[in-house]
């Protein structure tokens, strides 16, 4: 398994991020810069499309709004991420350029090179900044992990298999049949 490339030598900020050349996609987590992998696989894109469709259908006509990557989420000057999918309920966080602050829901679809970062660094940052529900959709084993923020911490994850129905804890009625998401 490969790992995500990083820029080293110093801590990076939003100002650095804004000035990187076009065509370079990076995330900054705790001041460390991680390159985004090359274009996602077709399986990743299928999963992303299915999850996006489910979110758009669920939130149509509701106050919360889903977004998909690439959308910059600026948690603070040293933490800028581009999750695969997000849902934001506080409209004041939505600017023309990006999302300012923690979304209510984040969904990541890791590749082999980003799985560790998604489960370790990003999970820690999302917990610290108050993301209420963090979902990892695993294309490698066709499972979904759900983390719920309670008293400022993520408890033990709930795991859904491809033949189950994912249900959101923070958005009643948001149910996604995973068989369709994983193309089974």
N, C-alpha and C positions, 0 to 999 in steps of 0.2 A: 504494500500500500504506500502510495506517495503522500507527502505532506504538502500543505499549502506554503507557497513561497512567502517570505516576509522581507520587509525593508528593515535593515538593522542600522545601528549606529547612534540612534537617538530616539526620543519620544516624538510622535507626530501629533498634529492638531488639525482642527477644521480648516485653518488657513492653509496648511500644507495640502490637504485633501482637495480644496477648491482649485489649487494651482497645478495639479498633476496634469500631464498631457492628455488630450482627448484620446480615447481608445484604451486608456489604462483604467482598469476597474480595481479599486482597493477598498478595504474596510479598515477602520481603525478601532482597535479594542484595547482599552487601557493604555493608549498611546502607541501601541505596536501596530504596524501596518501589515495587513495580510492581503496578498493578491487574490482576486477572484479567479476561479478556475476558468479554463477555456469554455467555450459554449457548452451548455448543458447537454446531456445525452437525450436521445429521443424519448426514453422512458421517463426521465426527469420532466421533460416538457409535457408529456401526456398526463402525468400525475399533477403537474402544476395547472394545466388547463382544466382538469376535472375538479380540482380543489377551488380554483378561481370561479368556475361556473357555479359550484355549490354556494360559495360565499356571496356572489352577485345575486343569485336567486333568493337566498335567505334575507339579505339586507335591503333588497329593493323596497323603497318606500319607508324605510326605517331610518332613524337618526344616525346610526353608525355607518361608516363607509369603508369598503375594502379597497386595497391597492395591491399591485403585484410588482415584482422586480423588473427593471431596476428603479427603485424609489429610495432615495436617501432618507435615513432616519437618523437625525442628529440628537443623540441622547445628552451629550455635553460636548465640550471642545475636544475631548480625547476619546470619544466613543461615537463613531459614525458607522452605521451598518446598512446593508441592503438585504434584508430578509426576502425570502421568496414571496411571501404573502403576509399582509398585515390587515388588521381592522382597527380603525380609529373612531372613537365615539365623541371625543372632545374636539369640536370643530376648530377651536382656537389653536390647536396643534398643527392644523393643515395650512401650509403656506403654498404659494405658487411654485416655489423651488423644491420644497422637501417637507418632511414631517419633523416638527420640533417637539421632542419629548417622547415618552414611552407610549407605543400603541397599546390597546387593550389586549389584543391577540396577535401573536407572531407564529407563523408557520415556516419552518425550514425543511427543505428537501435536500439532504446531504448527498454528496458524492463520496466515494472512498477517500478522496484527498481532503475533504472538509468535515467528515463525520466527527472526528475527535474535537475539532474546534467548536462545532455546533453543540456537542454534548458537554464541553468543559468551559471554554472561555466565554462563548456566547450565552450559555445557560447562566453562568455566574453574573454576567453583565445585565441580562434581562431580569434576573431576580433582583439585583441591586437597584435597578431603575424602576421597578414596579410593574413589569409586564404581567398582567393578571393571569393569562393562560398562554403557555408556550407549548407548541406542538412540533414534534419531529416526525416527518413522514419518511420512513426508511425504504428506499427503492431496492436496497440490497437484500432485505429479507421480507419485504411486503408487510411491515408492521407500522403502527403509529404509537408514539409515546406522547402522553399528555402530562404536563406539569401545571399545577394550580398554585397560585400565590396565596398563602394563608399566613397571616401575622408576619408579613415581610419575607417569607421563605417559601421555596418550593419544597413540598413534601415528596414522598415517594411517588414515582411516576405510575400512571395507569398505562397498560399496554393493550392495544387492540390488534387483533390478527386481521389479515386480508378478508376473511369471511365474516367479519362482524360489522356492526354499525357504530361509527364514531359519534359520540354525543358531546357537545360542549357543556362545560360546567357553568360558564359565565353567560352564555347566550341560550336561554331556553328555546327549544324547538330547532336548534341547529343540529341536524343529524345528517351524517354522510355515510352512504353505503360504500364501504371500502372495496368491495368486489369490483365495482365500476371504476373506482380510483386507480386500482392496480391492474385493470384490464383483464380480469379473470372471468 
